[in-house]
Amino acid sequence: MADIRKRQPDFWLLLSVILLVLIGTVMVCSASPAAAKNSKEGNSYTFIIKQLVFVALGFATMAVAYFINFEKVIKKFTILFFSITLVLLGLVLTPLGVETNGAQRWLNVGFDLQPSEFFKTCMILFIAYMFSHPKIKERARGLGGLLLIIAPVAAGMVLIFLQPHVSCLIILGIVMVAMMVFGRLKIYMFGLLGGGIAGAGLAAYALVPHVQKRINSFLGSGNEANSSDKWQATQSLYAIGSGGLFGVGLGKSMQKQLYLPEPYNDFIFAILAEELGFVGCVVVILLFMLLVWRGYKTAMYAKDAYSALVAAGLTTLIATQFVLNIAVVTNILPVTGVSLPFFSYGGTSLMTMMLNAGLLLNISRDADYIKF
């Protein structure tokens, strides 16, 4: 009986992912028609059709990640996967890259591929590999080992900074620090790591104009006090406030009618709040909390150190993006462009999140605890 349970994925983890994807798909279908009709395609169903394709591809990706041999493929080729993402990040900055709204973050491979999303996952795999490798793990906890890990990761971060994609760097920084904690980095090393991250943050503020603009807009200072970012944050709060306890009804949002920019993407939670109200928001938040709980439990009982570190890192990534997105939508933090996992419109972001979910389910299948 125990062996049968071990071959099964964590039911609650699987259920939370499926429900989040389904609710997210419904919300994209509800939030996108007005923006799609106003786009260059001029078709109200453009984003809906594309998102349905992305969802289908996402479930296929999750299935592959679940059934793949974690030890013989994922762990064995971790360094190769990480290296490939570095190459792709480099290609983004060549003429092969696609520029949109002043940022060059995509590669056109028949559709727009965003390598920085894959880098998040591959960074987690790489750090987990370094901290669990029998010949490296002890060195990895000291200065020499830290540099051995930081140098390749920093190379990827520099390439992302040049795009620029500062919100991705924020997520990477948070997840990287968490991975160092999980990997039991020596305490005094965190001072050096923190200093490096603080320096990178100051550099981003000094060198990237839109970072200054967004922070100043959030603080209500300078010429940015009435900027588009401030408008976006204000309209988001209008949407949330309009929802009340039970919402105005699915499909009946007013803010998605070109008042709130990106209603189907970064600010989709605001439309959820407007249409399904406080109750709908609580349900979604509880589903994310269920996912995070089961993800960390999977990490605690994983069959080996590498699997445990990967599960903890992937769960932290999902939790970080969820918390940052909600904080931006509710105007607790400046507008950062962080998508809501499993909800926001977009092919690469959805597919990588479902890849992450598949890897978590893969690890949970062999975790040494009774699933309930």
C-alpha positions as a printed NumPy array, in Angstrom:
array([[  0.   ,   0.   ,   0.   ],
       [  2.818,   2.384,   0.871],
       [  4.499,   1.686,  -2.478],
       [  1.302,   2.575,  -4.343],
       [  1.06 ,   5.869,  -2.474],
       [  4.673,   6.665,  -3.312],
       [  3.985,   6.253,  -7.044],
       [  1.148,   8.759,  -6.923],
       [  1.573,  12.531,  -7.132],
       [  0.413,  14.715,  -4.279],
       [ -3.346,  15.016,  -4.84 ],
       [ -3.749,  18.427,  -3.182],
       [ -0.807,  19.866,  -5.082],
       [ -2.255,  18.613,  -8.373],
       [ -5.757,  19.836,  -7.504],
       [ -4.57 ,  23.347,  -6.582],
       [ -2.627,  23.715,  -9.849],
       [ -5.519,  22.512, -12.014],
       [ -8.042,  24.78 , -10.281],
       [ -5.74 ,  27.82 , -10.496],
       [ -5.159,  27.259, -14.218],
       [ -8.874,  26.795, -14.91 ],
       [ -9.917,  29.865, -12.914],
       [ -7.09 ,  31.845, -14.504],
       [ -8.208,  30.823, -17.996],
       [-11.778,  31.908, -17.262],
       [-10.508,  35.266, -15.999],
       [ -8.341,  35.84 , -19.108],
       [-11.41 ,  35.081, -21.255],
       [-13.389,  37.607, -19.225],
       [-10.735,  40.333, -18.937],
       [ -9.236,  40.4  , -22.44 ],
       [-11.92 ,  41.072, -25.129],
       [-11.964,  44.888, -24.898],
       [ -8.171,  45.147, -24.935],
       [ -7.943,  42.583, -27.754],
       [-10.459,  44.472, -29.892],
       [ -8.458,  47.653, -29.346],
       [ -5.182,  45.941, -30.344],
       [ -3.678,  45.82 , -33.832],
       [ -5.488,  42.524, -34.535],
       [ -8.854,  44.163, -33.835],
       [-10.371,  40.816, -32.836],
       [-12.026,  40.444, -29.426],
       [-11.124,  36.743, -29.271],
       [ -7.427,  37.028, -30.152],
       [ -6.078,  36.744, -26.6  ],
       [ -8.654,  34.114, -25.639],
       [ -7.7  ,  31.799, -28.514],
       [ -3.987,  32.234, -27.851],
       [ -4.414,  31.625, -24.129],
       [ -6.361,  28.417, -24.741],
       [ -3.489,  27.202, -26.922],
       [ -1.019,  28.173, -24.196],
       [ -3.068,  26.274, -21.598],
       [ -3.102,  23.136, -23.762],
       [  0.663,  23.395, -24.29 ],
       [  1.082,  24.086, -20.581],
       [ -0.722,  20.905, -19.562],
       [  1.383,  18.96 , -22.079],
       [  4.532,  20.51 , -20.598],
       [  3.382,  19.65 , -17.074],
       [  2.728,  16.051, -18.12 ],
       [  6.192,  15.7  , -19.659],
       [  7.819,  17.19 , -16.539],
       [  5.823,  14.79 , -14.358],
       [  6.604,  11.6  , -16.275],
       [ 10.248,  12.364, -17.087],
       [ 12.948,  10.524, -15.134],
       [ 13.981,  13.165, -12.605],
       [ 17.303,  11.538, -11.735],
       [ 18.458,  10.546, -15.235],
       [ 17.289,  13.627, -17.109],
       [ 16.698,  16.663, -14.899],
       [ 19.55 ,  16.127, -12.439],
       [ 22.007,  14.672, -14.956],
       [ 21.603,  17.501, -17.451],
       [ 21.15 ,  20.399, -15.02 ],
       [ 24.359,  22.149, -16.091],
       [ 23.419,  21.731, -19.759],
       [ 19.946,  23.209, -19.208],
       [ 21.428,  26.144, -17.303],
       [ 24.021,  26.754, -20.044],
       [ 21.347,  26.704, -22.764],
       [ 19.332,  29.386, -20.966],
       [ 22.46 ,  31.563, -20.733],
       [ 22.929,  31.236, -24.504],
       [ 19.282,  32.11 , -25.124],
       [ 19.575,  35.166, -22.873],
       [ 22.579,  36.256, -24.921],
       [ 20.675,  35.772, -28.196],
       [ 17.903,  38.057, -26.927],
       [ 20.354,  40.969, -27.073],
       [ 21.308,  40.261, -30.712],
       [ 19.254,  41.173, -33.809],
       [ 17.351,  37.923, -33.177],
       [ 15.731,  39.565, -30.149],
       [ 12.28 ,  41.157, -30.303],
       [ 11.79 ,  44.614, -28.797],
       [  8.449,  45.649, -27.336],
       [  7.723,  48.861, -25.424],
       [ 11.412,  49.71 , -25.13 ],
       [ 12.45 ,  46.305, -23.742],
       [ 14.171,  43.516, -25.667],
       [ 13.207,  40.348, -23.78 ],
       [ 11.914,  37.921, -26.404],
       [ 13.092,  35.618, -29.184],
       [ 10.81 ,  34.976, -32.143],
       [ 10.66 ,  31.215, -32.701],
       [  7.259,  31.161, -34.377],
       [  5.968,  32.759, -31.209],
       [  7.614,  35.128, -28.731],
       [  9.785,  33.109, -26.343],
       [ 10.975,  34.8  , -23.133],
       [ 14.199,  33.059, -21.985],
       [ 14.272,  34.886, -18.637],
       [ 11.284,  32.793, -17.528],
       [ 13.215,  29.581, -18.173],
       [ 16.261,  31.05 , -16.449],
       [ 14.293,  31.253, -13.178],
       [ 13.712,  27.494, -13.23 ],
       [ 17.192,  26.628, -14.453],
       [ 18.796,  28.831, -11.787],
       [ 16.954,  26.831,  -9.133],
       [ 18.099,  23.546, -10.681],
       [ 21.689,  24.835, -10.863],
       [ 21.891,  26.066,  -7.261],
       [ 20.246,  22.855,  -6.016],
       [ 22.795,  20.816,  -7.964],
       [ 25.731,  22.739,  -6.5  ],
       [ 24.491,  22.463,  -2.907],
       [ 23.705,  18.748,  -3.202],
       [ 26.69 ,  17.503,  -5.21 ],
       [ 28.847,  15.314,  -2.924],
       [ 32.122,  16.887,  -4.132],
       [ 30.912,  20.493,  -4.202],
       [ 28.349,  20.993,  -1.416],
       [ 30.825,  21.702,   1.412],
       [ 32.785,  24.198,  -0.683],
       [ 29.513,  25.753,  -1.847],
       [ 28.767,  26.905,   1.682],
       [ 31.933,  29.01 ,   1.922],
       [ 33.354,  31.969,  -0.006],
       [ 34.966,  29.984,  -2.816],
       [ 31.877,  27.9  ,  -3.368],
       [ 29.626,  30.948,  -3.185],
       [ 31.595,  32.57 ,  -5.982],
       [ 31.405,  29.32 ,  -7.945],
       [ 27.613,  29.576,  -7.765],
       [ 27.228,  33.341,  -7.989],
       [ 29.438,  33.878, -11.04 ],
       [ 27.301,  31.89 , -13.556],
       [ 24.046,  33.144, -11.992],
       [ 25.332,  36.736, -12.072],
       [ 26.173,  36.327, -15.763],
       [ 22.537,  35.509, -16.462],
       [ 21.363,  38.385, -14.281],
       [ 23.567,  40.857, -16.162],
       [ 22.063,  39.707, -19.462],
       [ 18.564,  40.16 , -17.992],
       [ 19.535,  43.606, -16.656],
       [ 20.595,  44.64 , -20.172],
       [ 17.153,  43.784, -21.612],
       [ 16.15 ,  45.44 , -19.168],
       [ 13.876,  43.232, -17.008],
       [ 14.22 ,  44.5  , -13.457],
       [ 11.139,  42.73 , -12.051],
       [ 12.674,  39.4  , -13.069],
       [ 15.886,  40.361, -11.262],
       [ 13.922,  41.092,  -8.082],
       [ 12.342,  37.636,  -8.223],
       [ 15.667,  35.98 ,  -8.978],
       [ 17.324,  37.778,  -6.059],
       [ 14.652,  36.675,  -3.583],
       [ 14.671,  33.07 ,  -4.792],
       [ 18.469,  32.94 ,  -4.855],
       [ 18.714,  34.082,  -1.219],
       [ 16.073,  31.522,  -0.24 ],
       [ 18.031,  28.804,  -2.036],
       [ 21.165,  29.822,  -0.106],
       [ 19.2  ,  29.42 ,   3.129],
       [ 17.904,  26.013,   2.045],
       [ 21.442,  25.027,   1.025],
       [ 22.768,  26.033,   4.471],
       [ 25.138,  28.731,   3.313],
       [ 27.416,  29.833,   6.138],
       [ 25.908,  32.732,   8.067],
       [ 28.709,  35.224,   7.472],
       [ 28.328,  34.712,   3.708],
       [ 24.895,  36.334,   3.8  ],
       [ 26.518,  39.682,   4.595],
       [ 28.464,  39.539,   1.328],
       [ 25.428,  38.301,  -0.563],
       [ 23.218,  41.034,   0.895],
       [ 25.778,  43.711,   0.057],
       [ 25.929,  42.514,  -3.534],
       [ 22.147,  42.529,  -3.883],
       [ 21.885,  46.012,  -2.333],
       [ 24.517,  47.28 ,  -4.753],
       [ 22.672,  45.768,  -7.695],
       [ 19.449,  47.441,  -6.524],
       [ 21.11 ,  50.846,  -6.337],
       [ 22.635,  50.33 ,  -9.773],
       [ 19.21 ,  49.483, -11.214],
       [ 17.735,  52.649,  -9.692],
       [ 20.581,  54.792, -10.983],
       [ 20.902,  53.302, -14.475],
       [ 17.379,  52.27 , -15.527],
       [ 15.108,  55.311, -16.009],
       [ 11.811,  53.442, -15.754],
       [ 12.828,  52.065, -12.346],
       [ 13.244,  55.622, -11.037],
       [  9.959,  56.602, -12.683],
       [  8.007,  53.781, -11.058],
       [  9.458,  54.324,  -7.592],
       [  8.874,  58.078,  -7.782],
       [  5.345,  57.474,  -9.046],
       [  4.663,  55.122,  -6.129],
       [  6.002,  57.676,  -3.646],
       [  4.05 ,  60.468,  -5.338],
       [  7.129,  62.603,  -5.898],
       [  8.554,  64.513,  -8.837],
       [  7.045,  64.709, -12.305],
       [  5.936,  61.076, -12.032],
       [  3.245,  61.767,  -9.405],
       [  0.572,  61.695, -12.139],
       [  2.247,  59.145, -14.419],
       [  0.706,  56.193, -16.257],
       [  1.954,  53.884, -13.494],
       [  0.065,  55.921, -10.897],
       [ -3.006,  55.79 , -13.119],
       [ -2.684,  52.008, -13.408],
       [ -2.372,  51.573,  -9.645],
       [ -5.358,  53.865,  -9.022],
       [ -7.576,  52.072, -11.536],
       [ -6.588,  48.764,  -9.96 ],
       [ -7.8  ,  49.983,  -6.566],
       [-11.049,  51.195,  -8.146],
       [-11.585,  47.701,  -9.542],
       [-10.889,  46.028,  -6.207],
       [-13.107,  48.458,  -4.314],
       [-15.964,  48.028,  -6.778],
       [-16.081,  44.281,  -6.221],
       [-17.317,  44.345,  -2.65 ],
       [-18.061,  41.019,  -1.008],
       [-19.395,  38.975,  -3.944],
       [-18.34 ,  41.056,  -6.968],
       [-20.306,  42.668,  -9.784],
       [-20.564,  39.348, -11.623],
       [-18.354,  37.4  , -14.026],
       [-17.858,  39.337, -17.249],
       [-19.335,  42.568, -15.872],
       [-16.182,  44.482, -14.953],
       [-16.055,  48.135, -15.957],
       [-12.348,  48.636, -15.376],
       [-11.414,  46.132, -18.09 ],
       [-13.134,  48.421, -20.633],
       [ -9.804,  50.175, -21.36 ],
       [ -9.671,  51.969, -18.003],
       [ -7.182,  49.567, -16.387],
       [ -4.101,  48.79 , -18.542],
       [ -3.062,  45.115, -18.718],
       [ -6.318,  43.795, -17.192],
       [ -5.66 ,  40.323, -18.625],
       [ -2.006,  40.212, -17.63 ],
       [ -0.229,  41.735, -14.617],
       [ -3.448,  43.229, -13.183],
       [ -5.774,  40.294, -13.737],
       [ -6.217,  39.89 ,  -9.961],
       [ -7.89 ,  43.315,  -9.86 ],
       [-10.47 ,  42.133, -12.405],
       [-10.961,  38.973, -10.367],
       [-11.639,  41.154,  -7.31 ],
       [-14.09 ,  43.337,  -9.24 ],
       [-16.047,  40.493, -10.828],
       [-15.933,  37.833,  -8.085],
       [-15.423,  40.066,  -5.063],
       [-13.714,  39.402,  -1.747],
       [-14.996,  35.816,  -1.722],
       [-13.427,  35.059,  -5.108],
       [-10.115,  36.582,  -4.003],
       [-10.084,  34.504,  -0.814],
       [-10.698,  31.31 ,  -2.784],
       [ -7.774,  32.036,  -5.116],
       [ -5.485,  33.048,  -2.249],
       [ -6.371,  29.834,  -0.381],
       [ -5.573,  27.786,  -3.491],
       [ -2.145,  29.42 ,  -3.727],
       [ -1.585,  28.799,  -0.022],
       [ -2.548,  25.138,  -0.506],
       [ -0.091,  24.848,  -3.394],
       [  2.717,  26.453,  -1.379],
       [  2.006,  24.286,   1.676],
       [  2.087,  21.068,  -0.355],
       [  5.159,  22.259,  -2.256],
       [  7.162,  22.812,   0.913],
       [  5.884,  19.563,   2.391],
       [  7.106,  17.804,  -0.75 ],
       [ 10.5  ,  19.435,  -0.207],
       [ 10.615,  18.312,   3.435],
       [ 10.022,  14.664,   2.535],
       [ 11.784,  14.465,  -0.839],
       [ 13.857,  11.377,  -1.509],
       [ 17.223,  13.193,  -1.736],
       [ 18.876,  16.572,  -1.163],
       [ 18.743,  17.644,  -4.802],
       [ 15.001,  16.936,  -5.101],
       [ 14.35 ,  18.694,  -1.793],
       [ 16.227,  21.828,  -2.84 ],
       [ 14.527,  21.926,  -6.249],
       [ 11.07 ,  21.526,  -4.677],
       [ 11.773,  24.24 ,  -2.107],
       [ 13.137,  26.588,  -4.773],
       [ 10.245,  26.093,  -7.192],
       [  7.715,  26.588,  -4.4  ],
       [  9.49 ,  29.768,  -3.327],
       [  9.433,  31.027,  -6.92 ],
       [  5.668,  30.521,  -7.205],
       [  5.052,  32.06 ,  -3.768],
       [  7.291,  35.057,  -4.509],
       [  5.576,  35.902,  -7.788],
       [  2.153,  35.492,  -6.208],
       [  2.942,  37.772,  -3.261],
       [  4.658,  40.429,  -5.405],
       [  1.789,  40.492,  -7.91 ],
       [ -0.85 ,  40.907,  -5.195],
       [  1.272,  43.599,  -3.505],
       [  1.503,  45.569,  -6.767],
       [ -2.194,  45.198,  -7.619],
       [ -3.162,  46.446,  -4.136],
       [ -0.633,  49.325,  -4.378],
       [  1.521,  48.053,  -1.518],
       [  4.541,  48.024,  -3.852],
       [  5.408,  50.027,  -6.992],
       [  4.304,  48.672, -10.36 ],
       [  6.886,  46.027, -11.283],
       [  5.438,  43.995, -14.126],
       [  5.27 ,  40.678, -12.22 ],
       [  2.754,  38.231, -13.681],
       [  0.337,  36.227, -11.515],
       [  1.314,  32.518, -11.729],
       [ -1.157,  30.318, -13.662],
       [ -3.391,  33.362, -14.302],
       [ -1.728,  36.071, -16.367],
       [ -1.906,  35.974, -20.152],
       [  1.285,  34.833, -21.847],
       [  2.756,  31.699, -23.364],
       [  6.223,  31.449, -21.839],
       [  5.195,  32.465, -18.324],
       [  2.286,  29.996, -18.197],
       [  4.261,  27.138, -19.743],
       [  7.21 ,  27.589, -17.386],
       [  4.918,  27.744, -14.367],
       [  3.26 ,  24.52 , -15.452],
       [  6.694,  23.034, -16.079],
       [  7.532,  23.948, -12.483],
       [  4.282,  22.368, -11.299],
       [  5.102,  19.192, -13.225],
       [  8.53 ,  18.996, -11.614],
       [  6.972,  19.467,  -8.163],
       [  4.482,  16.688,  -8.879],
       [  7.331,  14.501, -10.115],
       [  9.209,  14.993,  -6.841],
       [  6.034,  14.501,  -4.78 ],
       [  5.465,  11.115,  -6.417],
       [  8.532,   9.727,  -4.647],
       [  8.298,  11.831,  -1.466],
       [  8.359,   9.704,   1.68 ],
       [  5.086,  10.745,   3.324],
       [  1.485,   9.593,   3.269],
       [ -0.539,  11.755,   0.914],
       [ -3.998,  12.738,   2.024]])
